[in-house]
Structures are given as C-alpha cells and as structure tokens.
Amino acid sequence: MLKKANLDWNARQLCRLVQKKEIKFDNAVQRGLVWDAQRKSLLIHSMLSGYPIPPFYAVKDGGCYDMLDGKQRINAVVDFMEGKFELEGIPEVEAENEDGSTDMADINTLYFDEMEESLRDELSAYAFTVYYFENATDEETAEMFFRLNNGKALSAIELTRVKAKSMDAIQELGKHDLFRSALTEKAFERYTNEDIVIKSYAVLHEKEPSLETKYIRPYMAEVELTEEDQVQLMEIYDRILAVHGLVEDKKAARRILTRTHLVSIVPVVWQSIEEGRTEKEFAGWVSAFFAGKKSASISSVYNDCAGSGSAKKDAVRKRLDETAKHYGAFFHADAKAV
C-alpha cells in the first residue's frame, strides 16, 4: 500500500530546491512549459491575496522530489522570484505601510525586486503544501500521475505516455534530428515526435495495426522496445532524414515529413535498408510515389485512406499495402530495365 506524508515548502525554499536540483520533473506526462506571463502573474496575485492554490504531489527518491504535478506553478514562482518576468493583467493587492496601515497597490509592470519589501517578504514566506510518497515503483508512479490527471484536459498522447512501458526509449528516439526538421516547437510540446515513434513501432511489428488511441494506449502499456528495436528505428529515421535532403521535388520531400505519410513509409524504408538499396535509390521511389498533383501520392487507394479516419485499422492496412506494392513495382521495373 502506498504511504503518503506531507510537508510545507515556502516560496523561498521552493526556489532553493529547484536551484539545487532537488526538485525534478521526470514523469512522462509532465507537459512542457506553456504558461504565459499573464497566467504566471495571476498565480503570484493568488499568493498575495489569499486565493487557494492546490497542493503539489511528488514521489520522494532519495533526497530528490520527482513532481507528479505542479510544473507550471513551480516554474512561475521561481521565474518571478529570479526576475525573469514582470507582472501583468492582475488586480491591485493590499500592501502594508511602514506605520502598519494598509493601502491597495498596483503591482503590474513590476519585477520581484521592484515590489515593496512587505510584499516580497509575504511572497517569499508563502507556504505550499506538498504530499509525497516514498519508495513508489515506476508502475505506481505512472498510475498516480494517471489518476491525478484523469479527467483534466490531457491529450491522447499524454495519457498514452503515462502508460507506456518503454517511455525512456521512446523519449530518446523522439530526440532524433528528423523530428527537428519535420515538426514545429508546438508539435514537440504536444509530444507529436513521441507519437510518431510509438506508431512507427506498431506498423513495423503488427500485422493489422490500428493507430487509434483506444488501441495504441493499451498496446504501448505492454510493449517493451529492445535495443535492437531502438537501433532499427534510429536507422529508419536516419534514412528518412537523408532521403528528404535528396528528393528534388520539394512537394514530395515535404510530404514524407508529414505525420501520416512518415509513419506509412516506415516498413518500406526498413525494407530498402535490408535490401541494401542506397539512399539515392530510395529517394527515387519517394519522388515517384509522392508525385501526386492534387493529392499526396500517385495511388488513389492510398490517398483515399490518408485523410479522415486515417488511424483506423483498415485505412492503415491499405496505406501500408499500397506503399509496399508500389515500392516492389518500382524496383522490379528498375531491375528489368537493367
């Protein structure tokens, strides 16, 4: 049974713990930093005005606290106290004068060091409640995160990540340079890179893969990526990135970096590696197959299955079959010509 304890950290302690790296955010579903200055400012206003702030939850690992939530709030407090943003868009707060009387003060446009000393002291002393669990297993930690966040606005991939058995390997593969070329920063914040990794594995290893969330989430909770699997995916991503630079048709080059098409070509990319085909040869197939004028490819069957409902099992299967068929025909014809 999980054992829970609690403690209080004031804002000053919170900053010190972050600086000493005794607070970390390694859980799979922790979002990137997404709060803007106004949302951060509103938290500071809550601290100075007595509005309730939810407690933090953490797993204690030795001398470190691995936070299960609170990344945005902790970052807001630390950033403000370190002078990284000025307050904006918040109501006035009550400030104490030297004679003990109080007045309402407008603290918008102020950095931490520019506030009245009484407000700085009040903010620094603000106490946050922290509930923590010791000696929790990875599975228990993941389950706690899932339960804490269940019902909140977590995306499908975020909920999949918390249940993924090989999250470390997925995160490492998601750092491949291919994704820096293919995705925006916003896409990284939504974990699109890791979503592609998960689905790449599925199309390589399942006979009838469905890429719908209701299938992918339980699937990734059971799958364990081996070192061999990781090397295979790295080689595939290396090749896609190299081929992208070789394809002269810019439309075709862009298309293979689109999520649906990138995942769809993963099996034939691996086939080309196993057959010893050069990157230039494979780039020739890419240029030929993704040469559609009104749609992505020259295959009407593929195109029909690449739009709405593209994650469904039947649509995935048809795309994989079409890429395999056209790949085989392209190189078979090439061989005959030789």
DRENLUM-328085 format. One line per field, with one value per residue (C-alpha): residue number from 1; residue in three letters; z, x, y. Coordinates in Angstrom, 2 decimals. Example, Ala and Ser with C-alpha at 12.3 -4.5 7.8 and 13.67 -1.06 7.14 Angstrom:
num (1;2);
residuo (Ala;Ser);
up (7.80;7.14);
east (12.30;13.67);
north (-4.50;-1.06);
END
This chain:
num (1;2;3;4;5;6;7;8;9;10;11;12;13;14;15;16;17;18;19;20;21;22;23;24;25;26;27;28;29;30;31;32;33;34;35;36;37;38;39;40;41;42;43;44;45;46;47;48;49;50;51;52;53;54;55;56;57;58;59;60;61;62;63;64;65;66;67;68;69;70;71;72;73;74;75;76;77;78;79;80;81;82;83;84;85;86;87;88;89;90;91;92;93;94;95;96;97;98;99;100;101;102;103;104;105;106;107;108;109;110;111;112;113;114;115;116;117;118;119;120;121;122;123;124;125;126;127;128;129;130;131;132;133;134;135;136;137;138;139;140;141;142;143;144;145;146;147;148;149;150;151;152;153;154;155;156;157;158;159;160;161;162;163;164;165;166;167;168;169;170;171;172;173;174;175;176;177;178;179;180;181;182;183;184;185;186;187;188;189;190;191;192;193;194;195;196;197;198;199;200;201;202;203;204;205;206;207;208;209;210;211;212;213;214;215;216;217;218;219;220;221;222;223;224;225;226;227;228;229;230;231;232;233;234;235;236;237;238;239;240;241;242;243;244;245;246;247;248;249;250;251;252;253;254;255;256;257;258;259;260;261;262;263;264;265;266;267;268;269;270;271;272;273;274;275;276;277;278;279;280;281;282;283;284;285;286;287;288;289;290;291;292;293;294;295;296;297;298;299;300;301;302;303;304;305;306;307;308;309;310;311;312;313;314;315;316;317;318;319;320;321;322;323;324;325;326;327;328;329;330;331;332;333;334;335;336;337;338);
residuo (Met;Leu;Lys;Lys;Ala;Asn;Leu;Asp;Trp;Asn;Ala;Arg;Gln;Leu;Cys;Arg;Leu;Val;Gln;Lys;Lys;Glu;Ile;Lys;Phe;Asp;Asn;Ala;Val;Gln;Arg;Gly;Leu;Val;Trp;Asp;Ala;Gln;Arg;Lys;Ser;Leu;Leu;Ile;His;Ser;Met;Leu;Ser;Gly;Tyr;Pro;Ile;Pro;Pro;Phe;Tyr;Ala;Val;Lys;Asp;Gly;Gly;Cys;Tyr;Asp;Met;Leu;Asp;Gly;Lys;Gln;Arg;Ile;Asn;Ala;Val;Val;Asp;Phe;Met;Glu;Gly;Lys;Phe;Glu;Leu;Glu;Gly;Ile;Pro;Glu;Val;Glu;Ala;Glu;Asn;Glu;Asp;Gly;Ser;Thr;Asp;Met;Ala;Asp;Ile;Asn;Thr;Leu;Tyr;Phe;Asp;Glu;Met;Glu;Glu;Ser;Leu;Arg;Asp;Glu;Leu;Ser;Ala;Tyr;Ala;Phe;Thr;Val;Tyr;Tyr;Phe;Glu;Asn;Ala;Thr;Asp;Glu;Glu;Thr;Ala;Glu;Met;Phe;Phe;Arg;Leu;Asn;Asn;Gly;Lys;Ala;Leu;Ser;Ala;Ile;Glu;Leu;Thr;Arg;Val;Lys;Ala;Lys;Ser;Met;Asp;Ala;Ile;Gln;Glu;Leu;Gly;Lys;His;Asp;Leu;Phe;Arg;Ser;Ala;Leu;Thr;Glu;Lys;Ala;Phe;Glu;Arg;Tyr;Thr;Asn;Glu;Asp;Ile;Val;Ile;Lys;Ser;Tyr;Ala;Val;Leu;His;Glu;Lys;Glu;Pro;Ser;Leu;Glu;Thr;Lys;Tyr;Ile;Arg;Pro;Tyr;Met;Ala;Glu;Val;Glu;Leu;Thr;Glu;Glu;Asp;Gln;Val;Gln;Leu;Met;Glu;Ile;Tyr;Asp;Arg;Ile;Leu;Ala;Val;His;Gly;Leu;Val;Glu;Asp;Lys;Lys;Ala;Ala;Arg;Arg;Ile;Leu;Thr;Arg;Thr;His;Leu;Val;Ser;Ile;Val;Pro;Val;Val;Trp;Gln;Ser;Ile;Glu;Glu;Gly;Arg;Thr;Glu;Lys;Glu;Phe;Ala;Gly;Trp;Val;Ser;Ala;Phe;Phe;Ala;Gly;Lys;Lys;Ser;Ala;Ser;Ile;Ser;Ser;Val;Tyr;Asn;Asp;Cys;Ala;Gly;Ser;Gly;Ser;Ala;Lys;Lys;Asp;Ala;Val;Arg;Lys;Arg;Leu;Asp;Glu;Thr;Ala;Lys;His;Tyr;Gly;Ala;Phe;Phe;His;Ala;Asp;Ala;Lys;Ala;Val);
up (0.00;-0.87;2.12;1.97;4.00;3.72;4.33;3.58;1.36;1.33;-1.94;-0.92;-0.18;-3.45;-5.39;-3.49;-4.08;-7.80;-7.98;-6.14;-8.50;-5.57;-7.41;-10.80;-13.39;-14.98;-15.20;-18.70;-18.80;-17.48;-20.07;-21.45;-20.02;-21.51;-19.13;-20.42;-18.25;-17.50;-16.15;-14.09;-12.81;-11.73;-9.58;-7.90;-7.28;-5.70;-3.35;-2.24;-1.99;-0.17;-3.03;-2.64;-4.56;-4.92;-3.17;-5.00;-5.27;-5.52;-5.24;-2.96;-4.43;-2.05;-1.47;-4.57;-5.16;-8.52;-9.03;-10.24;-10.95;-10.38;-13.08;-14.34;-10.84;-9.60;-12.73;-12.35;-8.76;-9.48;-12.62;-10.85;-7.82;-10.12;-12.01;-15.30;-15.95;-14.83;-13.56;-15.90;-16.13;-12.41;-9.85;-7.08;-3.87;-0.27;0.84;4.37;5.02;7.47;10.07;9.96;7.86;4.51;1.03;-2.25;-4.58;-8.34;-8.90;-12.66;-14.64;-11.52;-11.22;-7.90;-6.77;-7.55;-5.24;-1.74;0.83;2.72;-0.46;-1.21;2.30;2.09;-1.23;-0.08;3.00;1.19;2.14;-0.37;0.85;-0.66;-0.43;-1.20;-1.50;-0.75;-2.41;-5.10;-8.08;-11.64;-12.21;-9.08;-10.03;-13.51;-12.05;-9.55;-12.32;-14.43;-11.59;-10.57;-14.13;-15.26;-16.11;-16.82;-20.31;-21.10;-24.75;-26.08;-26.47;-22.94;-21.49;-23.69;-22.46;-18.81;-19.54;-21.97;-20.70;-22.71;-22.19;-21.78;-25.15;-26.83;-25.46;-26.65;-30.15;-30.17;-29.97;-33.45;-35.79;-38.18;-35.88;-35.62;-39.40;-39.53;-36.55;-35.00;-31.36;-30.72;-32.07;-29.65;-26.79;-27.86;-28.00;-31.70;-32.07;-29.49;-31.03;-34.33;-32.58;-30.98;-34.27;-36.19;-33.91;-34.35;-38.17;-38.09;-35.67;-36.05;-38.94;-38.67;-36.85;-35.72;-34.81;-32.96;-29.38;-27.92;-29.34;-29.10;-25.37;-24.06;-26.73;-25.55;-21.93;-22.81;-25.47;-24.42;-27.00;-27.12;-28.02;-31.44;-31.88;-30.97;-33.41;-36.14;-35.65;-35.50;-38.84;-40.35;-39.15;-40.35;-43.80;-43.98;-42.98;-45.55;-48.30;-47.53;-48.48;-51.71;-53.11;-55.64;-55.82;-52.86;-52.58;-52.32;-49.83;-47.62;-47.84;-46.33;-43.23;-42.68;-39.80;-41.68;-44.61;-42.43;-40.42;-43.57;-45.27;-42.22;-43.33;-46.87;-45.52;-43.47;-46.47;-48.52;-45.79;-45.57;-49.36;-49.39;-51.55;-51.47;-50.12;-53.65;-54.96;-52.24;-52.90;-56.47;-55.20;-52.88;-55.77;-57.93;-55.32;-53.74;-57.09;-56.87;-58.32;-56.34;-53.62;-51.91;-53.90;-57.30;-55.64;-55.35;-52.81;-50.62;-50.94;-50.00;-46.80;-45.80;-44.83;-42.27;-40.35;-41.34;-37.95;-38.38;-38.96;-42.47;-43.61;-42.12;-43.74;-47.17;-46.99;-45.97;-48.74;-51.34;-50.37;-50.40;-53.79;-55.45;-53.87;-55.25;-58.71;-58.84;-58.08;-60.06;-63.14;-62.38;-62.22;-65.55;-67.20;-66.08);
east (0.00;1.26;2.36;1.75;3.34;3.16;5.29;5.25;7.69;7.70;8.42;12.00;12.65;11.00;13.47;16.41;15.30;14.92;18.36;19.91;18.08;16.32;13.04;12.71;10.01;10.89;7.41;6.35;3.19;4.66;3.83;6.32;6.29;3.18;2.08;2.45;3.33;-0.31;-1.07;2.12;1.15;-2.26;-0.59;1.58;-1.58;-3.24;-0.28;-0.54;-4.33;-5.14;-6.75;-6.34;-3.58;-3.81;-1.20;1.71;2.21;5.60;7.47;10.49;13.52;16.46;16.97;15.01;11.34;10.04;6.97;3.78;2.23;2.85;5.43;3.71;3.13;6.65;8.18;6.02;7.15;10.83;10.84;9.23;11.50;14.51;13.41;12.54;9.22;7.19;3.63;0.77;-3.00;-3.77;-5.87;-4.40;-3.20;-3.21;0.22;1.31;2.85;5.67;3.19;1.20;-1.66;-2.51;-3.24;-4.19;-1.19;-0.93;1.93;1.53;4.78;6.85;9.59;10.10;12.92;10.77;7.91;7.51;9.60;6.48;5.10;8.43;8.53;4.92;5.54;8.78;7.09;4.04;3.70;2.81;1.56;3.36;2.10;4.82;5.18;8.35;9.66;6.96;7.64;7.67;4.30;2.82;4.24;2.71;-0.61;-0.64;0.04;-2.68;-5.21;-4.21;-4.67;-7.55;-10.47;-8.29;-7.55;-4.72;-4.29;-4.50;-0.73;-0.15;-2.37;-0.66;2.77;2.00;1.08;3.94;6.25;9.29;8.90;12.64;13.39;10.51;11.70;15.26;14.12;11.90;15.03;16.18;17.13;14.42;11.77;13.53;13.22;9.66;7.96;7.38;8.09;4.35;4.29;7.08;5.05;2.21;4.66;3.98;7.54;6.90;3.51;5.31;7.82;5.04;3.19;6.39;6.93;3.34;3.43;6.69;5.56;1.80;0.13;-3.07;-2.06;-4.63;-3.27;-6.39;-5.78;-8.10;-5.75;-2.39;-2.66;-3.08;-0.66;2.16;1.47;2.60;5.27;8.90;11.34;14.56;17.95;17.52;14.17;15.73;18.62;16.17;14.07;17.17;18.36;14.92;14.83;18.42;17.38;14.20;16.15;18.87;16.35;14.42;17.55;17.97;14.45;14.46;10.69;10.03;6.39;7.37;10.12;7.64;5.09;7.31;7.77;4.01;2.98;0.61;2.99;6.10;4.56;3.16;6.56;8.38;8.10;9.35;12.18;13.32;12.88;15.16;17.81;17.59;17.85;20.95;19.44;21.17;19.59;19.58;17.71;15.10;14.79;13.86;10.93;9.81;9.88;7.83;5.25;4.62;4.29;0.52;-0.73;-3.93;-3.25;-0.11;0.60;0.01;-2.16;-5.84;-6.31;-3.54;-4.91;-8.43;-7.04;-4.79;-7.49;-10.27;-10.15;-6.52;-5.75;-8.32;-7.06;-8.45;-7.03;-3.59;-3.52;-4.41;-1.73;0.92;-0.17;-0.09;3.38;4.67;3.06;4.39;7.81;8.02;6.82;9.24;12.33;11.18;10.77;14.15;15.73;14.15;15.47;18.99);
north (0.00;3.48;5.55;9.28;12.06;15.82;18.89;22.61;24.50;28.26;30.04;30.79;27.10;26.15;28.29;26.86;23.25;23.89;25.51;22.54;20.15;18.51;19.04;17.37;16.78;13.44;11.94;11.05;13.12;16.35;18.97;21.44;24.96;26.55;29.31;32.86;35.89;36.69;33.22;33.33;36.76;35.50;32.83;35.48;37.52;34.48;34.06;37.69;37.77;34.54;32.65;28.87;27.11;23.33;21.16;19.57;15.81;14.14;10.87;11.09;9.36;9.62;13.33;14.38;15.01;13.84;16.01;14.38;17.78;21.48;22.15;25.31;26.70;25.99;27.47;30.61;31.17;30.54;32.68;35.62;35.49;35.27;38.38;36.69;38.42;41.42;41.19;41.97;41.91;41.44;43.39;45.50;43.87;45.01;46.25;47.14;50.56;51.25;52.54;49.33;50.71;49.17;50.51;48.92;48.78;48.29;45.84;45.47;46.09;45.31;42.70;40.92;43.25;46.31;45.37;46.78;44.91;43.81;42.18;40.49;39.08;37.90;36.21;34.56;33.17;31.79;28.10;25.40;22.02;19.03;15.45;12.92;9.17;7.22;4.05;4.03;1.76;3.14;1.47;3.06;6.45;6.22;5.12;8.01;10.51;8.97;9.20;12.72;13.96;11.75;14.00;17.03;18.25;15.85;14.97;11.42;11.16;12.48;9.79;7.18;8.29;7.70;4.09;3.36;0.63;1.81;5.56;6.19;4.58;6.42;9.76;9.11;8.16;11.25;13.41;12.31;15.16;14.01;15.42;18.77;19.00;17.72;19.36;22.75;23.61;23.46;19.92;18.97;20.44;18.13;15.16;14.57;13.25;10.53;9.76;9.07;6.80;4.75;4.40;3.61;0.65;-0.51;-0.54;-2.48;-5.17;-5.64;-7.45;-5.43;-2.24;0.27;3.68;4.78;5.88;3.24;0.57;2.35;3.18;-0.41;-1.65;0.62;-0.30;-3.84;-3.34;-3.23;-1.83;-3.83;-2.38;-3.98;-2.23;1.10;0.65;-0.31;2.82;5.03;3.61;4.21;7.82;8.36;7.23;9.30;12.41;11.73;10.96;14.13;16.08;14.11;14.41;17.25;17.58;19.87;18.78;15.14;16.00;17.86;15.08;12.40;14.54;14.76;12.52;10.20;9.69;9.39;6.56;4.92;4.58;3.18;-0.50;0.16;2.32;-0.67;-2.94;-0.69;-0.87;-4.66;-4.95;-2.77;-0.08;3.29;6.44;7.84;4.80;5.09;8.82;7.85;5.80;8.60;11.07;8.71;7.65;11.06;12.82;13.31;16.59;17.09;14.53;13.29;10.15;8.58;5.90;6.77;3.97;5.41;8.94;7.85;6.33;9.23;11.71;11.46;8.18;7.55;5.94;3.17;-0.35;-0.70;2.64;1.90;-1.54;-0.17;2.53;0.01;-2.36;0.40;1.61;-1.97;-2.69;0.46;0.02;-3.54;-2.50;0.44;-1.59;-4.62;-2.41;-0.86;-4.31;-5.32;-2.19;-3.10);
END
